[in-house]
């Protein structure tokens, strides 16, 4: 039974992800920069490996608490982890730019991340912003992915 991401888009093997990401036309991270990476529970180890392969050091994480029940073999996953890494200088934000580590938001369509995520990133990290494997474009961000649907401008 196909219930996961493979129902929605072609999958890339974890070992191939660094090459795919780094070969993208938009992948030119600054020497001193932040990386935000979504990770589901069952792929946490892979996500940490990928972060390191991309040249970033894991620092901390936030969690998206989804307001509806999820799927899972042992437990129903009702959250998703948002990993945070840095390269070069850590660029620590001032205390007034440090949001809480919990995002409460409804789950919508597959892989669609909540608007609160983008606000969190824009609060902590200075641009420019790049979303890899994006599902939707966002004003002020570069978006790269094979299923991008442009958002309407406000």
Backbone as CSV, one residue per row, in Angstrom:
resi,resn,N_x,N_y,N_z,CA_x,CA_y,CA_z,C_x,C_y,C_z
1,UNK,0.857,-1.178,0.000,0.000,0.000,0.000,0.895,1.230,0.000
2,UNK,0.627,2.106,-0.919,1.388,3.366,-0.981,0.597,4.430,-0.257
3,UNK,1.092,4.819,0.932,0.394,5.845,1.714,1.268,7.070,1.941
4,UNK,2.524,6.997,1.579,3.451,8.059,1.897,3.725,9.001,0.747
5,UNK,4.911,9.583,0.802,5.319,10.590,-0.178,5.341,10.046,-1.595
6,UNK,5.605,8.738,-1.755,5.696,8.185,-3.107,4.384,8.249,-3.878
7,UNK,3.286,8.531,-3.188,2.005,8.746,-3.868,1.926,10.143,-4.482
8,UNK,2.798,11.042,-4.055,2.682,12.453,-4.426,3.792,12.961,-5.351
9,UNK,4.970,12.357,-5.296,6.088,12.803,-6.116,7.161,11.721,-6.159
10,UNK,8.065,11.786,-7.151,9.142,10.802,-7.214,10.097,10.989,-6.030
11,UNK,10.558,9.891,-5.477,11.450,9.955,-4.322,12.907,9.904,-4.752
12,UNK,13.765,10.476,-3.916,15.214,10.454,-4.136,15.826,9.701,-2.970
13,UNK,16.730,8.797,-3.245,17.401,8.062,-2.173,18.244,9.029,-1.348
14,UNK,18.300,8.791,-0.072,19.045,9.666,0.835,20.478,9.867,0.356
15,UNK,21.141,8.790,-0.034,22.545,8.882,-0.449,22.733,9.770,-1.677
16,UNK,21.671,9.972,-2.473,21.752,10.794,-3.678,21.391,12.263,-3.438
17,UNK,20.836,12.555,-2.291,20.346,13.916,-2.037,21.428,14.993,-2.069
18,UNK,22.606,14.792,-1.460,23.604,15.874,-1.543,23.917,16.273,-2.981
19,UNK,24.101,15.291,-3.851,24.423,15.582,-5.254,23.270,16.317,-5.929
20,UNK,22.040,15.873,-5.699,20.872,16.506,-6.316,20.749,17.958,-5.849
21,UNK,20.868,18.185,-4.550,20.732,19.539,-3.995,21.852,20.443,-4.478
22,UNK,23.090,19.964,-4.382,24.237,20.798,-4.725,24.358,21.058,-6.221
23,UNK,23.689,20.253,-7.041,23.739,20.484,-8.486,22.683,21.481,-8.943
24,UNK,21.770,21.862,-8.046,20.736,22.837,-8.400,21.335,24.204,-8.687
25,UNK,20.736,24.910,-9.631,21.237,26.232,-10.024,21.225,27.249,-8.892
26,UNK,20.369,27.059,-7.900,20.222,28.043,-6.833,21.060,27.735,-5.600
27,UNK,21.730,26.592,-5.548,22.473,26.188,-4.349,23.830,26.877,-4.310
28,UNK,23.879,28.016,-3.623,25.117,28.771,-3.432,25.103,29.335,-2.017
29,UNK,25.172,28.475,-0.993,25.059,28.980,0.384,26.239,29.871,0.754
30,UNK,25.935,30.889,1.527,26.986,31.778,2.024,27.871,31.016,2.999
31,UNK,29.107,31.451,3.125,30.040,30.812,4.057,29.486,30.830,5.483
32,UNK,28.833,31.920,5.859,28.180,32.045,7.164,26.678,32.019,6.916
33,UNK,26.043,30.890,7.166,24.616,30.787,6.850,23.908,29.762,7.728
34,UNK,22.599,29.819,7.674,21.719,28.910,8.409,21.106,27.911,7.446
35,UNK,20.774,26.736,7.959,20.050,25.724,7.200,18.902,25.224,8.068
36,UNK,17.722,25.238,7.513,16.522,24.705,8.165,16.107,23.479,7.374
37,UNK,15.882,22.353,8.050,15.562,21.120,7.343,14.447,20.362,8.065
38,UNK,13.398,20.038,7.312,12.319,19.233,7.862,12.759,17.779,7.920
39,UNK,12.350,17.094,8.994,12.659,15.674,9.136,11.487,14.970,9.806
40,UNK,11.045,13.900,9.186,10.044,13.071,9.850,10.781,12.148,10.818
41,UNK,10.054,11.622,11.773,10.672,10.797,12.812,11.504,9.652,12.240
42,UNK,10.970,8.950,11.258,11.663,7.781,10.731,12.871,8.132,9.869
43,UNK,13.045,9.400,9.506,14.195,9.809,8.706,15.091,10.810,9.436
44,UNK,14.994,10.864,10.743,15.808,11.809,11.521,17.299,11.556,11.316
45,UNK,17.726,10.318,11.414,19.150,9.993,11.247,19.636,10.404,9.860
46,UNK,18.819,10.130,8.835,19.184,10.512,7.468,19.281,12.030,7.320
47,UNK,18.365,12.752,7.938,18.364,14.219,7.840,19.615,14.807,8.494
48,UNK,20.006,14.264,9.636,21.228,14.747,10.298,22.455,14.452,9.434
49,UNK,22.474,13.281,8.805,23.562,12.938,7.888,23.600,13.918,6.717
50,UNK,22.427,14.202,6.132,22.352,15.105,4.983,22.824,16.501,5.362
51,UNK,22.415,16.976,6.519,22.842,18.301,6.970,24.369,18.378,7.012
52,UNK,24.993,17.350,7.548,26.453,17.319,7.616,27.070,17.274,6.220
53,UNK,26.492,16.484,5.319,27.005,16.379,3.953,26.926,17.713,3.209
54,UNK,25.958,18.533,3.567,25.800,19.848,2.936,26.691,20.904,3.576
55,UNK,27.446,20.502,4.592,28.416,21.410,5.206,27.888,22.195,6.399
56,UNK,26.849,21.701,7.040,26.246,22.398,8.180,26.389,21.580,9.455
57,UNK,26.439,22.286,10.567,26.525,21.685,11.890,25.170,21.808,12.572
58,UNK,24.615,20.681,13.010,23.331,20.690,13.705,23.458,21.464,15.014
59,UNK,22.463,22.328,15.302,22.468,23.133,16.527,21.261,22.801,17.401
60,UNK,20.069,22.856,16.838,18.862,22.649,17.630,17.698,22.302,16.707
61,UNK,16.498,22.235,17.258,15.334,21.960,16.417,14.092,22.623,16.982
62,UNK,13.097,22.689,16.136,11.756,23.128,16.527,10.816,21.993,16.127
63,UNK,9.592,22.072,16.574,8.636,21.021,16.247,7.325,21.644,15.789
64,UNK,6.767,21.052,14.746,5.444,21.454,14.248,4.457,20.441,14.790
65,UNK,3.585,20.882,15.671,2.527,20.033,16.199,1.336,20.171,15.271
66,UNK,1.012,19.060,14.612,-0.088,19.048,13.653,-1.385,18.802,14.415
67,UNK,-2.385,19.597,14.127,-3.621,19.553,14.898,-4.492,18.338,14.588
68,UNK,-4.133,17.566,13.549,-4.893,16.355,13.215,-3.998,15.138,13.346
69,UNK,-4.586,13.996,13.613,-3.823,12.764,13.757,-3.080,12.430,12.473
70,UNK,-1.935,11.773,12.641,-1.138,11.362,11.502,-1.122,9.861,11.346
71,UNK,-0.146,9.378,10.584,0.022,7.957,10.317,1.217,7.438,11.099
72,UNK,1.356,6.142,11.145,2.523,5.552,11.775,2.290,4.114,12.158
73,UNK,3.374,3.317,12.140,3.261,1.906,12.496,3.140,1.707,14.001
74,UNK,3.945,2.385,14.780,3.973,2.173,16.222,3.197,3.235,16.977
75,UNK,3.297,4.465,16.510,2.557,5.592,17.084,2.100,6.472,15.942
76,UNK,1.013,7.191,16.143,0.522,8.117,15.122,1.324,9.416,15.205
77,UNK,2.146,9.646,14.183,2.987,10.840,14.160,2.148,12.094,14.016
78,UNK,2.172,12.919,15.020,1.381,14.142,14.997,2.280,15.373,15.039
79,UNK,3.566,15.147,14.762,4.493,16.271,14.726,5.569,16.019,13.677
80,UNK,6.241,17.090,13.308,7.356,17.003,12.381,8.468,17.877,12.935
81,UNK,9.697,17.393,12.808,10.843,18.118,13.335,11.404,19.090,12.303
82,UNK,11.809,20.245,12.764,12.462,21.249,11.936,13.867,21.422,12.495
83,UNK,14.840,20.835,11.806,16.220,20.882,12.270,16.861,22.201,11.854
84,UNK,17.752,22.700,12.705,18.438,23.957,12.440,19.937,23.719,12.507
85,UNK,20.647,24.132,11.457,22.093,23.994,11.422,22.748,25.273,10.949
86,UNK,24.053,25.373,11.211,24.809,26.556,10.808,26.112,26.130,10.139
87,UNK,26.653,27.040,9.352,28.014,26.893,8.846,28.690,28.237,9.043
88,UNK,30.001,28.208,9.258,30.728,29.447,9.520,30.325,30.030,10.864
89,UNK,30.249,31.353,10.920,29.815,32.015,12.152,28.365,31.656,12.423
90,UNK,28.050,31.455,13.674,26.722,30.978,14.043,25.613,31.994,13.800
91,UNK,25.935,33.292,13.690,24.932,34.332,13.447,23.756,34.194,14.413
92,UNK,24.046,34.277,15.684,23.016,34.131,16.713,22.126,35.368,16.710
93,UNK,20.799,35.178,16.619,19.895,36.334,16.603,19.801,36.990,17.981
94,UNK,19.433,38.252,17.989,19.228,38.956,19.256,18.064,38.304,20.007
95,UNK,17.993,38.526,21.304,16.970,37.865,22.119,15.554,38.181,21.656
96,UNK,15.319,39.356,21.078,13.972,39.690,20.608,13.608,38.977,19.309
97,UNK,14.580,38.280,18.696,14.330,37.536,17.456,14.394,36.029,17.680
98,UNK,14.172,35.580,18.900,14.238,34.147,19.211,12.835,33.618,19.492
99,UNK,12.223,32.995,18.508,10.850,32.497,18.679,10.819,31.203,19.484
100,UNK,9.644,30.813,19.952,9.522,29.525,20.634,9.788,28.376,19.662
101,UNK,10.089,27.199,20.213,10.441,26.046,19.388,9.251,25.190,18.986
102,UNK,8.051,25.633,19.297,6.863,24.852,18.967,5.949,25.663,18.047
103,UNK,5.571,25.043,16.937,4.620,25.629,15.992,3.350,24.786,16.075
104,UNK,2.236,25.416,16.388,0.945,24.729,16.371,0.212,25.181,15.112
105,UNK,-0.054,24.254,14.210,-0.736,24.610,12.962,-1.393,23.370,12.378
106,UNK,-2.480,23.587,11.672,-3.176,22.491,11.017,-2.330,21.902,9.898
107,UNK,-2.503,20.633,9.688,-1.925,19.955,8.543,-2.869,20.199,7.379
108,UNK,-2.324,20.511,6.212,-3.171,20.717,5.030,-2.804,19.655,3.996
109,UNK,-2.476,20.042,2.784,-2.123,19.073,1.749,-0.741,18.472,2.026
110,UNK,-0.477,17.351,1.389,0.777,16.623,1.612,1.995,17.526,1.418
111,UNK,2.889,17.511,2.392,4.166,18.242,2.373,4.028,19.763,2.428
112,UNK,2.831,20.280,2.506,2.637,21.734,2.598,2.978,22.163,4.024
113,UNK,3.985,22.989,4.156,4.418,23.449,5.466,3.617,24.685,5.867
114,UNK,3.418,24.861,7.163,2.586,25.982,7.623,3.270,27.341,7.424
115,UNK,2.461,28.377,7.243,3.002,29.730,7.092,3.850,30.129,8.294
116,UNK,3.515,29.609,9.462,4.279,29.925,10.677,5.745,29.514,10.540
117,UNK,6.021,28.478,9.763,7.397,28.053,9.528,8.197,29.157,8.840
118,UNK,7.626,29.716,7.789,8.336,30.755,7.043,8.564,31.988,7.924
119,UNK,7.578,32.322,8.736,7.722,33.462,9.657,8.841,33.203,10.655
120,UNK,8.943,31.962,11.157,10.001,31.613,12.098,11.367,31.796,11.437
121,UNK,11.534,31.247,10.244,12.803,31.365,9.525,13.149,32.830,9.284
122,UNK,12.184,33.610,8.825,12.435,35.022,8.523,12.728,35.832,9.773
123,UNK,12.273,35.373,10.933,12.561,36.052,12.197,13.988,35.767,12.657
124,UNK,14.429,34.521,12.524,15.741,34.113,13.035,16.864,34.370,12.041
125,UNK,16.623,34.106,10.776,17.684,34.123,9.766,17.516,35.289,8.801
126,UNK,18.639,35.932,8.496,18.626,36.970,7.480,18.635,36.305,6.103
127,UNK,17.993,36.913,5.126,17.947,36.368,3.779,19.279,36.504,3.084
128,UNK,19.368,36.073,1.853,18.297,35.554,1.011,17.855,34.161,1.459
129,UNK,16.644,33.771,1.038,16.041,32.503,1.432,15.885,31.602,0.221
130,UNK,16.199,30.311,0.424,16.051,29.295,-0.615,15.315,28.116,-0.007
131,UNK,14.250,27.670,-0.657,13.560,26.459,-0.246,13.795,25.400,-1.321
132,UNK,14.461,24.307,-0.927,14.759,23.199,-1.822,13.666,22.150,-1.671
133,UNK,13.261,21.538,-2.757,12.147,20.593,-2.809,10.849,21.285,-2.406
134,UNK,10.717,22.520,-2.817,9.530,23.317,-2.488,8.309,22.785,-3.219
135,UNK,7.172,22.953,-2.611,5.894,22.600,-3.245,5.194,23.863,-3.735
136,UNK,5.514,24.992,-3.121,4.884,26.273,-3.473,5.941,27.372,-3.459
137,UNK,5.752,28.346,-4.332,6.607,29.515,-4.290,6.155,30.433,-3.166
138,UNK,7.037,31.295,-2.734,6.705,32.243,-1.673,7.389,33.570,-2.003
139,UNK,6.651,34.671,-1.890,7.273,35.973,-2.159,8.503,36.195,-1.270
140,UNK,9.588,36.667,-1.879,10.815,36.937,-1.142,11.718,35.725,-0.978
141,UNK,11.303,34.586,-1.502,12.089,33.356,-1.413,12.399,32.839,-2.817
142,UNK,13.543,32.162,-2.948,13.830,31.381,-4.141,13.285,29.993,-3.847
143,UNK,12.553,29.433,-4.769,11.957,28.118,-4.565,12.419,27.184,-5.674
144,UNK,12.833,25.985,-5.285,13.351,25.012,-6.235,12.685,23.670,-5.957
145,UNK,12.094,23.078,-6.969,11.439,21.783,-6.823,10.698,21.438,-8.093
146,UNK,10.287,20.181,-8.208,9.639,19.748,-9.444,8.124,19.882,-9.414
147,UNK,7.570,20.424,-8.333,6.112,20.552,-8.240,5.688,21.938,-7.756
148,UNK,6.443,22.939,-8.062,6.155,24.267,-7.519,4.883,24.847,-8.123
149,UNK,4.038,25.308,-7.227,2.839,26.048,-7.586,3.044,27.428,-6.988
150,UNK,3.008,28.454,-7.812,3.239,29.804,-7.313,2.056,30.269,-6.461
151,UNK,2.365,30.879,-5.339,1.349,31.449,-4.455,0.911,32.783,-5.036
152,UNK,-0.321,33.097,-4.843,-0.834,34.397,-5.290,-0.244,35.488,-4.420
153,UNK,0.130,36.590,-5.003,0.661,37.722,-4.226,-0.463,38.400,-3.480
154,UNK,-0.173,38.834,-2.224,-1.243,39.504,-1.438,-1.622,40.850,-2.005
